[in-house]
Amino acid sequence: MNRIFWITALIAFINSLSFTILIPIIYLYGKQFGLNDFQTSLLFSTYSIAQFFATPVIGKLSDRFGRKPLLIISLAGTVIANTIAGTATTASLLFLARFLDGITGGNASVAQAVISDVTSQKDRAQAFGIYGAAMGLGFVLGPATSLVAQQISLGTAFLVSGAVALIAMLMTIFLLPETLKNKSPKATNIFDLGLDNLIKGFAMPGIGILLFINFCTGTTFTMFTYAFQPYFIKVLEQNNQSLTLLFLTFGTLGVIMQTWGVSVLRRKFNVVKILFLGLFVRSLSFMLMPVWPSITYFVVVSILFALFNALVQPMISTLISLNAQPQDQGTALGLNASYLSISNGIGPVIAGIIVQQSQPITYGYPLYLAGILTFLVLALAIATRKKYSVAI
């Protein structure tokens, strides 16, 4: 891996840290402004919906104008948005901040396009694995940083998040060179900027089926991330500190697998087979978790899950990158991030509806459903593998 790749991975880590600082506080911060539960949930959906529409546009613009300027603009949006949120005096300003953060939140897809620009095809799976590990490390340290910032106020956590994003922006300006060699033709209207691809994306040869697979995996994963928390606390009778420790375990094991594990597996298996392995173990883990209400059993299954779940996203990103033309990397990866973003708003709703109708003894139902649906996604991935494995 070259210097540019490692700079990009570091920027991705800092960006992930900025994002995950906010995860524990958005709900509580909304409550401070007098929002009810439904209104607070809109803070999440406002961000996700804005990001859904904006990410392919940012990806397309990065193919036209270059990676560096779009990455700077995207990170600047996060800095401004979190500064507004951290100093907001009304709920409307908070919603404006979440919308602005979402509408400029395409930096992940641009960073992935940079990695595609600077790595060879044979090294790309390992590169995306390391990139995923950098993001995962941010998910480990972000909540811990948030806890420190909350000692002052919840708004301070937003300001710290903005400051962290500012560091990533300055690194991009001064350390990251432009990596795009061949720019795509100039856009003539707004639909040429990628909005039409939100509809046409699923029909793109070799890429469309991967976008759909990733949308489905994102939905089932966010079903899990919502549902396992009430199960962990109410059924297994654990506390918030134990839950935080489990999150740290997920992140740490994910980092290990995405750095060392991907490298080892790539010596024996191709990208498609590693994806199948990750999906199979994820599905099995979801269905095993609620079988026996024992904390020891749950932790053992969770360790198995954390290791192999970490393979899924890097392998899908790798396959999309390998199937896309060099001048379309930003567009394809932007679409991937966009569909993944909207799936983040669907999974928790499905799990929430089930949990709301359940007694504590049946909090495992969404986990069973997530497992079954993930197995169906695996079956789809196997059945359609000839459409996207031609570039391997």
N, C-alpha and C positions, 0 to 999 in steps of 0.2 A: 504494500500500500504506500502511496506517495504522500508528500507533505500536504497537498491540497485536500486529499481525502481526510487526513487526520484533523485538519483545521475544520472541515465541514462536520466531522463527527463531534468535535468539541462544541461547535456552534449548536448542533442538534441537542447535545446534552444540556447546554445552558437554556435553550429554548424550552426543552422538556421540563426543566427545573422551574422555569417561570410559570408554565401552565399548571403543573401539579401543586404548586404552592396554593392555588386557588380552590382545588377540589374540595378540601374539608370545610371551606368557609362560605361558599356562595349561598347555600341555603340559609345559614345563620345570619349572614349579612342582609339578605333580603328581608328576614324577619325584623331586623332593626328598623327597617323602613315601613313597617306595618303591613307588609304583604302577607296574604294568606298562603296556604300550601299550594293551591293551584297557581296563583300569581308567581310564587317563587319558582315553581317548575318551569314557568315561561322564561325565566332567566337562562335556564339551560337550553331550552328549545330555540330561543332567539339567537343564541350563539351558533347552535348546530345548523339551523336553517340558513342563516346568513353565510356560514362557511360552505354549506352544500352548494349554493349558487356561485359563490365567489372563487372557490378553489380551482375549478377548471379554467376560469378566466385568467387567474394569476398564472396557472401552468402554461396556458396558451401564450400569454404575453411574455413569459420567460423564454419560450421558443422563438419569439419574434425579436425581443429587445435584449435578451441575455439574462443569465441567472442572477448575477450580482445586483442589478438595480431593483429587480422585483423582490429579492430577498431582503434588501434594505427597506423597501417600502412596507413590506409585510411586517417586519420586526418593528418599524417605526409606529405602525398602527397599534401594535400591542402595547408599546410604551405609552402612547397617548391615551389609549382606552383605559389602561389600568390606573393611570394618573387621574383620569376623570372619575373612575369608579372609587378610588381610594379617598377622593376629596368630595364626593357627591353629597349634596344636601337634600336631594329629592329622589324618589324612586324612578322618575322619568330619566334623570341623568344616569342612573345605574343601568337602565335598559338601553339607553343610548350607548353607553360604554360597552355593554355586552354585544350589541349589534356591530359596533365599529371593530371590536376585536375579532368577531366572526367574519366580517366582510373583508378584512385584511389578513385573515388567518390561513394563508396558503403556503406558509414558509416551509412546512414539512415536505410538501410535494416538490418545491423548488430545490430544497436540500437533497432530496433523493435524485432529482435530475442532475445535480452537480456530480453526485457519486456515479451515476451512469456515464457522464461525460468523461470521467477521469479513471475509470476502471475497465479492464478487459472483460470479455464475456466469461472467461474461465474463472476470474476472481470475483465476479459480481455477487455470487451467493454469499461468500465470506464477507464481502464488503457490506452488504445489506444486513448480515448478521451482526457485524460490529456496530453498524449504525443503530440497529434495534437495541443493542446492548447499551449504547450511549443514551438512547431515549429511556431505556429501562432504569438506568442508574439515576436519571432525573426523577423517575417515579419513586425511587427509593428515598432520595434526599429531599424532594419537594415537600411532602407532608411534615417532615421533621423541621424544615426551615419555616414552614407555616406555623408550627406550634410555637416557635420562638417569637415570630412576628406578632402572633396573637396576644402575647403577654402585654403588648402596648395597646393594640386595638385590632379589630377585624379589618378596618380600612388600611391599617399599616401593612397588612399582608398583601393587599393589592399594590401598594406603593413599592414594596420590596420586589414583588413580581415584575413590576414595570422597570425597576432598576436592573434586575437580572436580564430582562429583554434588551435593555439599553447596552449592556455589556456585549451581548451577542451581536447587536447592530454595529457597534464600534469595531468588533473583530471582523465582521463582514466587510466593512468599509476599508480597513487598513491592512488586513491580512489575506483576504480571499481574492484571488484574481478571477477574471471572467473565464469560464470554462467552455462556453458554447462556441463551436467553430463554424457551424453552418446554420444560419438563422433561417426560419421559415418565412414564406411570403407575407407581405404586409396585409393585415386584416382590413376589410373594406366596410364591415358593419359590425354591430354588436354581436350578431350570431356567429360571425367569423372568429370572435374572441373565445369561443368554446361553449357558449350557452346551448347551441344546437346539439353539441355532443352529449349533454345531459340526457337527451332523448336517443341520440344515435349511438351513444357509447357502447351499449350492449350488443350492437350489430358489428362492431369493429372486428375484423378477422384476427383470431388468435388472442385478442384482448377482451372482447365483450364478455365471453364466458368467464374469464378470470375476474372481471369487475363484478359479475353477478355472484360468483362464488365468494368473493371477499365481502360483498354486501351481506350475504347470508351468514357468513362466519362472524361478522361484526355484530349482527343482530343477536345471534345466539350467545356471543360472549358477553354483551351488555345485559342480556337476561340474567346470566350468571352473576355478574358483578353487582347487580342490584339484589338478587334473591339470596345470595349466600350470606349477606350481612344479617338480615333478621333471623335466618336459620342459625347462624353462628352464635348470635346473642341470646335468642329466645329459646331455641331448642337445645343447643349445647350449653346454654347458661354461662356464656363467657362475657367479658366486659370489653369496653372500648380499647383499653390498653392491649389486651390480647389480640383484638382485631387489627390494631396498628402493627403489632409485631408480625402478624400473618401477612399483611401487605408488604412489610419489609422483606419477609422471606420470599414472597412471590417475586419481588423486584430483584433480589440478590441472586436467586436461582436462575431467573431469566437472563441476567447479565452473564452468568457463567455459561449457560447453554448457547447464547448468541455469540459468544466470543470463541471459547474453546470447543464447545460441543458441535457447532456447525462445521468448524474446520475438520474435526474428526469424522463426522458423518459424510462430508463431501468426498473423503478418500474412498468410501465404499458405495455410496449411493448418489444418484443424480438428484437434481432439485425437485423433480416431480415426486419421486419416492419419499423424499424427506417430508414434503408437504402431506402426502398421504399418511405417513407415520404420525405427524403432529396432529392431524385431524382425528385419526383413530383414537389416540390416547386421550385427546381432549374430550371426545364423545364418551369414551369409557369412564373417564374421571367424573364427568358431570353426573352420570347415572349411578356411579358407585358412592358418591359423597353422602347422599341422604339414606343409604341402606341401613346403616347402623349409627344411632345417635350417641357416638362416643367421640370425645375430643381427640384422643390419641389416634383413633382410626381416621378421623377427618383430616388431621394434620398429615398423616402418612399419605393419604390419597391426594391431598393438596400439594405435597412435594412432587409426586409423580406428575400431577397436572402442570405445575409451574415449570418444570423442566421441559416438557414436550410441547406445551402450549406456546412457549417462546419461539418455536420453529415456524409457526403458521404464517404470521405476518411477513417476516423477512423472505420466506420462500415465494409467497404470492407476489410481493413487490419485485423480486428477482425475475419471476416468470413474465410479469408485465413488461419490465424493462427489456428483457431479451426478445420479446415479441414486437416491441415498438421500434420504429425507425429512429435513427439518431436525432433527427430534427423534430420528432414528435414525443420525445421522452417526457418533457414537461407537461404536455397535454395529457398523455396516458396516465402518468403518475398523479396528475392533478385530478383527473376523473376518479382514480382509485381512492384518493383521499376524500373526495367529495361524497362518493357513495358510502364510504366508511363513516363519514361524519353524520349523514342522515340516519344510518343504521344505529348510531349511538343514541338517537332520540326515540327509536322504535322499541328496542329491546327492553329498556326499563319500564316502559308503559305496559307491555305484555306481561312482564313478571309482576308488576305492581297490581294489575287487575286480578291476577291469580291469587297473590298474597292477600289482597284486600278481602277476597271472598273466602279465605281459608282460616282454619283454626291453627294455633301454633304447631300442632302435631303434623299438619300437612304443608308446612313451609318448604318441604323438599320438592313439592310438585313442579315448580318452575325449573328446578335443577334436572329433574327427569325429562321434562319437555325440551330443555336446552340440549341434553344429551341425545335424545331421539332426533331432533332437528339437525344437530351437527353430524350425526351418522348419515342422514339423508344427503347432506352437503357433500360428505365424503363419497357417497355413491354417485352423486352427480359429477364430482371431480374425476372419478375413475372412468365413468361412462363417456366423458367428453375430452379425455386426455389427449386424443389425437389432434384436437383443434388448437391446443396451445403448447404442445411439447415438440413441435416441428423445429423450433429454434434451439433445442437443447443438444 
